[in-house]
């Protein structure tokens, strides 16, 4: 278990600021919402930000890797996929390393986008994702967002991997004790001092010459990988803190390691 050290795992790409400009941070899309929605939006953002800031440091986290998986939380560039239910623990664990996150124009996408920006993430859309990869940043997809179907892979990451030449990565985060919302994604809100197991799957490389039929097979492979890491994490989260799945007593900016 090794604390994240950006100078080690990012030494092959230029360093860049992870914060957005004031223009980018102020989302003009919020003007689409009613006054009541904007008031609720501000409340959700404030409560969500402070909840993650306060609960995150109490979590007992272990990061586990399949053979051939990414070896640090901050490794880049990669195209990373995860389920929307993991959004809250992932926001804390992967904070302040400049991850670019694919965002939507939905109301849910708006408030989640504003919350994660406060933790050093950058929202990107469409063709800007490929540019981010070319600049050496990781691009992340919550694959079943913004409205499902739950735990079903969409074709975006595979197509991006073909066009960019950047490998696909994936993870799941299991939380031993959480409030689970009665929403389409069953969003997990970790309870204080919960055990959390983050499991990374083996990297998938999509060739530039892959046909449309090949892309379907790679999409099925990504689905299988996410299902596999999800099953592993959920089955072993109760072991976090053991010799097999050790935790850091204090998580400085995130956590990495291999088991």
ROFIDO-67474 format. One record per residue: x, y, z of N, C-alpha, C in turn; residue number from 1; residue in one letter. Coordinates in pm, whole numbers, plus 50000, padded with zeros to 5 digits. Atoms other than C-alpha are relative to their C-alpha. Last residue first. Layout:
 neast nnorth   nup caeast canorth  caup ceast cnorth   cup num residuo
     X      Y     Z      X       Y     Z     X      Y     Z NUM       A
...
END
This chain:
 neast nnorth   nup caeast canorth  caup ceast cnorth   cup num residuo
 50012  50125 49928  49735   49258 49616 49991  49888 49900 259       X
 50039  50119 50075  49851   49587 49478 49996  49881 50093 258       X
 49928  50116 49955  49877   49941 49611 49958  49881 49919 257       X
 49968  50095 50105  49719   50280 49581 50077  49884 50060 256       X
 49933  50121 49955  49543   50528 49802 50030  49913 49881 255       X
 50050  50114 50074  49415   50879 49775 50081  49882 50044 254       X
 50071  49940 50113  49531   51219 49889 49930  49896 49918 253       X
 49966  49860 50022  49668   51145 50241 49923  50067 49887 252       X
 49993  49986 50145  49486   50826 50346 50028  50145 49968 251       X
 50038  49867 50043  49565   50754 50711 50016  50009 49850 250       X
 50064  49938 49884  49581   50414 50875 49950  50140 49967 249       X
 49920  49892 49946  49646   50263 50533 49926  50060 50119 248       X
 50040  49862 50025  49462   49938 50482 50107  50095 50051 247       X
 49965  49898 49900  49566   49576 50449 49954  50139 49960 246       X
 50048  49874 50056  49377   49321 50236 50028  50113 50099 245       X
 50018  50017 50144  49544   48983 50291 49960  50130 49932 244       X
 49868  50009 50060  49675   49077 50635 49991  49989 49848 243       X
 49930  50125 49969  49324   49186 50734 50139  50003 49937 242       X
 49940  49985 49867  49198   49545 50735 50074  49875 50043 241       X
 49915  49882 49997  48961   49484 50446 50047  50026 50142 240       X
 49864  50038 49961  48828   49129 50477 50095  50120 50007 239       X
 49999  50023 49855  48461   49236 50478 50139  49963 50051 238       X
 49991  49872 49929  48517   49387 50132 50005  49979 50151 237       X
 49882  49990 49913  48597   49042 49990 50007  50127 50083 236       X
 49977  50123 49924  48280   48919 49816 50110  50015 50105 235       X
 50113  50022 49909  48166   49266 49705 50023  49878 50088 234       X
 50000  49897 49896  48509   49345 49563 49888  49976 50101 233       X
 49886  50018 49910  48538   49017 49373 49994  50099 50116 232       X
 50023  50121 49920  48187   49032 49226 50113  49981 50101 231       X
 50111  49970 49909  48238   49391 49109 49976  49882 50094 230       X
 49942  49922 49890  48579   49306 48964 49893  50038 50102 229       X
 49904  50080 49923  48421   49023 48761 50057  50079 50118 228       X
 50075  50097 49920  48114   49214 48642 50094  49924 50093 227       X
 50068  49926 49894  48337   49500 48532 49919  49908 50090 226       X
 49898  49954 49906  48563   49262 48340 49937  50075 50116 225       X
 49955  50113 49919  48269   49084 48177 50102  50041 50105 224       X
 50110  50037 49912  48118   49413 48059 50042  49886 50094 223       X
 50004  49898 49895  48456   49520 47922 49889  49971 50100 222       X
 49886  50027 49912  48482   49191 47733 50005  50100 50114 221       X
 50037  50115 49917  48130   49239 47595 50112  49965 50097 220       X
 50101  49949 49906  48232   49585 47473 49953  49888 50093 219       X
 49927  49929 49894  48545   49432 47323 49904  50060 50102 218       X
 49934  50100 49916  48325   49184 47134 50080  50066 50113 217       X
 50104  50066 49920  48098   49461 47008 50061  49896 50093 216       X
 50038  49909 49892  48402   49659 46899 49893  49939 50089 215       X
 49898  50009 49895  48527   49359 46700 49962  50088 50119 214       X
 50025  50128 49931  48199   49351 46507 50100  49979 50113 213       X
 50117  49979 49917  48245   49722 46427 49964  49872 50076 212       X
 50123  49979 50074  48595   49643 46304 49884  50026 50096 211       X
 50116  50079 49957  48916   49685 46505 49876  50038 49920 210       X
 50062  50064 50117  49200   49839 46302 49875  49919 50036 209       X
 50053  49895 50086  49301   50082 46578 49925  49942 49881 208       X
 49918  49962 50116  49340   49785 46813 49933  50108 49915 207       X
 50084  50012 50119  49151   49789 47146 50081  50046 49879 206       X
 49952  49918 50111  49378   49723 47446 49913  49972 49878 205       X
 50044  50049 50131  49212   49596 47763 50048  50097 49894 204       X
 50012  49905 50109  49376   49645 48104 49959  49930 49870 203       X
 49893  50004 50099  49311   49381 48370 49973  50097 49886 202       X
 49992  50112 50092  49060   49480 48635 50113  50015 49901 201       X
 49973  49967 50139  49098   49714 48934 50008  49872 49917 200       X
 49938  50108 50078  48932   49636 49270 50014  50045 49854 199       X
 49996  49956 50141  48857   49904 49530 50078  49897 49921 198       X
 49905  50075 50083  48759   49763 49869 49985  50045 49855 197       X
 50020  49982 50144  48597   49996 50122 50108  49922 49926 196       X
 49898  50064 50083  48550   49930 50494 49964  50020 49853 195       X
 50031  50120 50077  48323   50181 50663 50126  49943 49935 194       X
 49912  50109 49960  48456   50426 50922 49967  49868 49929 193       X
 49867  49973 49943  48167   50670 50867 50070  49871 50042 192       X
 50013  49957 49861  47881   50537 50651 50140  50022 50057 191       X
 49929  50072 49893  47940   50526 50277 49969  50057 50138 190       X
 49947  49891 49918  47668   50669 50049 50069  49934 50120 189       X
 49948  50033 49867  47608   50409 49778 50054  50124 50069 188       X
 49881  49925 49961  47387   50502 49482 50040  49970 50144 187       X
 49973  50048 49864  47132   50231 49399 50129  50063 50053 186       X
 49863  50051 49991  47164   50330 49030 50034  49939 50134 185       X
 49973  50098 50106  46790   50369 48956 50137  49935 50015 184       X
 49994  49938 50131  46729   50537 49291 50038  49893 49898 183       X
 50101  50069 50081  46625   50406 49632 49988  50069 49865 182       X
 50117  49924 50040  46948   50532 49787 49906  49916 49914 181       X
 50021  50024 50142  47186   50290 49957 49869  50068 49960 180       X
 50138  49969 50031  47319   50409 50294 49985  49984 49849 179       X
 50036  49880 50077  47647   50231 50333 49849  50020 50005 178       X
 50116  49939 49935  47832   49972 50537 49969  50132 49930 177       X
 50061  50096 49907  48070   49730 50364 49874  50055 50066 176       X
 50006  49932 49870  48140   49951 50063 49925  49909 50097 175       X
 50100  50058 49910  48249   49779 49741 50010  50069 50135 174       X
 49976  49972 49859  48433   49991 49485 49885  49942 50081 173       X
 50122  49993 49920  48452   49863 49128 50042  50028 50144 172       X
 49994  50034 49858  48724   49922 48873 49860  49996 50059 171       X
 50130  50004 49933  48793   49943 48501 50020  49967 50147 170       X
 49988  50050 49864  49077   50016 48261 49861  50001 50062 169       X
 50115  49995 49913  49069   50051 47883 50036  49945 50138 168       X
 50064  50120 49946  49396   50115 47703 49877  50031 50085 167       X
 49980  50004 49854  49472   50433 47500 49926  49879 50058 166       X
 49890  50090 49970  49507   50394 47121 50031  49988 50148 165       X
 49890  49933 49930  49293   50705 47071 50123  49913 50021 164       X
 49957  49880 50070  49041   50595 46807 50122  50066 50064 163       X
 49955  50028 50137  49008   50238 46929 50057  50124 49933 162       X
 49875  50075 49991  48998   50331 47298 50054  49968 49862 161       X
 49895  49903 49968  48733   50597 47226 50136  49931 50009 160       X
 49976  49923 50121  48514   50337 47054 50112  50102 50022 159       X
 49934  50090 50095  48551   50105 47353 50032  50075 49871 158       X
 49859  50021 49966  48475   50384 47602 50075  49914 49899 157       X
 49911  49885 50008  48156   50493 47422 50146  49973 50032 156       X
 49888  50015 50095  47990   50154 47363 50102  50112 50001 155       X
 50033  49929 50123  47772   50139 47678 50124  50005 49910 154       X
 49895  49926 50069  47818   49880 47952 49946  50065 49873 153       X
 49991  50038 50141  47516   49775 48158 50100  50092 49929 152       X
 49900  50104 50021  47531   49775 48539 50003  49949 49856 151       X
 49899  50025 49898  47211   49978 48575 50088  49881 49964 150       X
 50033  50102 49901  47024   50072 48260 50117  49965 50090 149       X
 50008  50144 50018  47086   50347 48333 49997  49958 49853 148       X
 50131  50054 49963  46998   50710 48386 49985  49852 49973 147       X
 50058  49939 49880  47321   50916 48387 49868  49938 50045 146       X
 50064  49871 49980  47497   50685 48399 49961  50063 49867 145       X
 50145  50016 50005  47560   50314 48337 49927  50131 50028 144       X
 50052  50059 50122  47920   50364 48234 49849  49983 49994 143       X
 50092  50079 49917  48040   50613 48488 49904  49935 49901 142       X
 50142  50014 50034  48314   50703 48241 49928  49931 50114 141       X
 50081  50099 49928  48664   50828 48325 49854  50007 49957 140       X
 50141  49967 50020  48926   51000 48107 49916  49889 50062 139       X
 50094  50112 49997  49289   50987 48223 49858  50053 49982 138       X
 50090  50015 49886  49509   51277 48119 49918  49873 49989 137       X
 49946  50085 49895  49815   51270 47891 49911  49981 50122 136       X
 49923  49916 49907  49742   51564 47661 50053  49920 50119 135       X
 49879  49960 50072  49634   51321 47388 50091  50085 50088 134       X
 49912  50116 50005  49389   51170 47637 50132  50034 49931 133       X
 49948  50020 49864  49240   51513 47709 50095  49881 50004 132       X
 49896  49900 49979  49206   51577 47334 50063  49984 50138 131       X
 49882  50047 50074  49016   51251 47299 50115  50098 50016 130       X
 49945  50115 49928  48777   51354 47576 50125  49948 49930 129       X
 49899  49952 49905  48730   51699 47420 50060  49885 50080 128       X
 49866  50007 50057  48558   51526 47126 50108  50047 50096 127       X
 49975  50024 50141  48241   51464 47326 50146  49993 49962 126       X
 50109  50051 50084  48218   51616 47672 50051  49976 49859 125       X
 49977  49989 50143  48460   51688 47955 49883  49938 49926 124       X
 50105  50054 50084  48419   51759 48328 50033  50023 49853 123       X
 50035  49908 50106  48744   51818 48518 49895  49933 49911 122       X
 50037  50063 50126  48810   51654 48854 49965  50109 49898 121       X
 49890  50003 50096  49003   51835 49131 49970  49926 49871 120       X
 49899  50098 49960  48775   51762 49427 50106  49980 49891 119       X
 49942  49953 49875  48563   52078 49390 50108  49904 50052 118       X
 49903  49895 50033  48507   51978 49029 50069  50052 50124 117       X
 49870  50061 50026  48349   51658 49166 50104  50103 49957 116       X
 49938  50054 49878  48065   51851 49327 50141  49948 49969 115       X
 49953  49888 49917  47989   52064 49020 50066  49950 50129 114       X
 49887  49934 50063  47975   51762 48790 50056  50112 50084 113       X
 49882  50085 49977  47755   51570 49033 50124  50064 49938 112       X
 49955  49986 49861  47513   51865 49043 50120  49910 50029 111       X
 49961  49864 49962  47495   51902 48665 50051  50005 50143 110       X
 49865  49975 50049  47494   51533 48577 50051  50136 50041 109       X
 49908  50079 49919  47193   51477 48800 50144  50026 49958 108       X
 49997  49935 49868  47012   51765 48626 50097  49926 50092 107       X
 50115  50023 49914  47103   51617 48287 50015  50076 50132 106       X
 50071  49875 49981  47355   51771 48046 49879  49986 50092 105       X
 50123  49987 50078  47594   51478 48075 49936  50134 50029 104       X
 50116  49947 49931  47955   51445 48189 49881  50011 49905 103       X
 50105  49976 50098  48258   51239 48089 49872  50042 50072 102       X
 50120  50084 49986  48512   51276 48368 49899  50039 49894 101       X
 50104  49941 50083  48869   51404 48326 49880  49905 50000 100       X
 50078  50090 50085  49092   51293 48614 49894  50080 49924  99       X
 50028  49948 50132  49322   51570 48737 49922  49909 49908  98       X
 49901  50054 50093  49484   51395 49032 49961  50031 49856  97       X
 49880  49917 50019  49313   51598 49304 50110  49937 49916  96       X
 50002  49853 50003  49058   51338 49412 50138  50057 49968  95       X
 49928  49957 50121  49061   50971 49316 50010  50151 49989  94       X
 49876  50076 50017  48970   50828 49658 50084  50051 49883  93       X
 49902  49973 49894  48716   51096 49746 50134  49933 49969  92       X
 49968  49856 49999  48526   51099 49417 50105  50030 50106  91       X
 49900  49975 50105  48547   50720 49394 50041  50146 49997  90       X
 49866  50040 49953  48371   50684 49731 50109  50025 49897  89       X
 49960  49925 49880  48082   50902 49603 50135  49952 50054  88       X
 49958  49863 50024  48053   50776 49243 50055  50069 50126  87       X
 49872  49980 49931  48049   50403 49314 50043  50146 50002  86       X
 50021  50020 49856  47679   50360 49226 50125  50030 50082  85       X
 50044  49874 49941  47753   50509 48882 49981  49988 50151  84       X
 50145  49986 49990  47946   50198 48780 49964  50127 50078  83       X
 50051  50046 49871  48309   50221 48670 49849  50020 50001  82       X
 50144  50020 49989  48510   50272 48352 49964  49949 50139  81       X
 50042  50076 49882  48859   50417 48307 49847  49994 50008  80       X
 50146  49981 50010  49011   50523 47977 49939  49910 50105  79       X
 50083  50120 50010  49380   50555 48062 49856  50043 49975  78       X
 50142  49987 50030  49654   50818 48038 49933  49864 49990  77       X
 50063  49934 50113  49760   50792 48311 50090  49998 49878  76       X
 49935  50033 50127  49824   50610 48638 49925  50064 49883  75       X
 49978  49885 50087  49672   50801 48932 50068  49970 49869  74       X
 50127  49931 50019  49519   50507 49119 50016  50114 49899  73       X
 50018  49887 49910  49840   50314 49068 49867  50064 49970  72       X
 49935  50024 49872  49907   49967 48927 49997  50118 50096  71       X
 49924  49879 49966  49674   49956 48629 50049  49987 50144  70       X
 50082  49880 49979  49570   49594 48578 50089  50122 50022  69       X
 50012  49925 50124  49784   49317 48425 49912  50124 50011  68       X
 49875  50000 50076  49729   49077 48712 49978  50072 49868  67       X
 49977  50122 50076  49413   49184 48894 50138  50008 49934  66       X
 49981  50001 50145  49453   49468 49137 50003  49859 49945  65       X
 49958  50133 50045  49340   49553 49492 50003  49998 49847  64       X
 50007  50004 50146  49305   49890 49666 50066  49871 49952  63       X
 49895  50082 50061  49224   49881 50037 49978  50002 49850  62       X
 49997  50035 50141  49030   50154 50216 50117  49908 49967  61       X
 49889  50096 49994  48920   50216 50573 50008  49933 49863  60       X
 50018  50129 50067  48700   50525 50539 50127  49915 50010  59       X
 50028  50105 49902  48730   50800 50802 49996  49861 49936  58       X
 49882  50037 49922  48906   51047 50571 49976  49888 50101  57       X
 49891  50063 50072  48617   51035 50323 50119  49959 50085  56       X
 50008  50146 49989  48337   51111 50569 50121  49932 49937  55       X
 49998  50044 49861  48416   51480 50628 50003  49848 50015  54       X
 49882  49950 49930  48516   51593 50278 50012  49944 50141  53       X
 49885  50077 50050  48252   51370 50115 50128  50042 50071  52       X
 50014  50139 49956  47978   51517 50335 50121  49918 49957  51       X
 49955  50011 49862  48108   51869 50283 49984  49859 50055  50       X
 49857  49972 49987  48086   51843 49906 50048  49979 50143  49       X
 49922  50110 50056  47748   51673 49902 50149  50020 50016  48       X
 50009  50116 49909  47590   51925 50140 50087  49886 49949  47       X
 49937  49965 49873  47713   52224 49938 50002  49881 50096  46       X
 49855  49986 50022  47633   52072 49598 50072  50027 50132  45       X
 49943  50133 50021  47288   51952 49708 50152  50008 49987  44       X
 50005  50071 49872  47200   52296 49846 50065  49862 49989  43       X
 49899  49941 49913  47317   52477 49531 50006  49927 50134  42       X
 49868  50035 50053  47116   52241 49313 50111  50051 50091  41       X
 49975  50138 49956  46807   52282 49532 50138  49955 49956  40       X
 49983  49993 49855  46827   52659 49477 50031  49861 50056  39       X
 49868  49943 49975  46887   52609 49103 50028  50012 50150  38       X
 49897  50099 50028  46593   52369 49078 50139  50054 50030  37       X
 50005  50101 49894  46364   52619 49251 50108  49894 49980  36       X
 49944  49941 49878  46475   52896 49016 50002  49898 50113  35       X
 50086  49901 49935  46407   52674 48716 50068  50056 50124  34       X
 50082  50045 49890  46687   52499 48528 49916  50113 50058  33       X
 50112  50077 50051  46825   52573 48182 49901  49966 50111  32       X
 50108  49907 50031  47044   52847 48329 49879  49928 49942  31       X
 50089  49991 49884  47253   52570 48487 49884  50094 49974  30       X
 50112  50092 50017  47394   52500 48139 49902  50008 50116  29       X
 50114  49929 50054  47606   52816 48172 49878  49911 49984  28       X
 50068  50072 50107  47836   52624 48404 49880  50076 49949  27       X
 50135  49947 49993  48072   52846 48600 49922  49943 49884  26       X
 50061  50041 49875  48385   52635 48649 49858  50051 50014  25       X
 50043  50139 50006  48478   52664 48285 49927  49958 50124  24       X
 50105  50013 50100  48483   53043 48291 49947  49859 49995  23       X
 50126  49953 49949  48671   53055 48619 49887  49986 49900  22       X
 50006  49855 50000  48943   52838 48465 49866  50044 50056  21       X
 50051  49938 50120  48952   52476 48566 50007  50150 50012  20       X
 50117  49915 49981  49176   52322 48828 49958  50062 49869  19       X
 50120  50082 50000  49404   52027 48759 49876  50084 50017  18       X
 50090  49968 49890  49702   52239 48654 49876  49915 49989  17       X
 50097  49896 50036  49942   52065 48422 49910  50024 50118  16       X
 50085  49961 49890  50253   51850 48450 49907  50112 49955  15       X
 49976  49869 49939  50379   51720 48120 49908  50024 50117  14       X
 50083  49897 50062  50348   51346 48064 50029  50133 50066  13       X
 49990  50010 50144  50594   51061 48125 49909  50098 49929  12       X
 49879  49938 50051  50664   51152 48489 50013  49990 49849  11       X
 50037  49909 50108  50305   51095 48593 50123  50057 49930  10       X
 50079  50066 50101  50360   50784 48806 49956  50091 49887   9       X
 49952  50130 50045  50656   50907 49005 49916  49948 49885   8       X
 49874  49982 50068  50598   51281 49047 50055  49868 49948   7       X
 50014  49960 50139  50232   51214 49122 50131  50010 49926   6       X
 49889  49907 50019  50313   51020 49441 50000  50042 49854   5       X
 49984  49948 50136  50000   50840 49561 50113  50102 49996   4       X
 50071  49874 50028  50058   50675 49898 50025  50047 49858   3       X
 49908  49888 50015  50182   50313 49878 49920  50127 49977   2       X
 50084  49881 50000  50000   50000 50000 50088  50124 50000   1       X
END
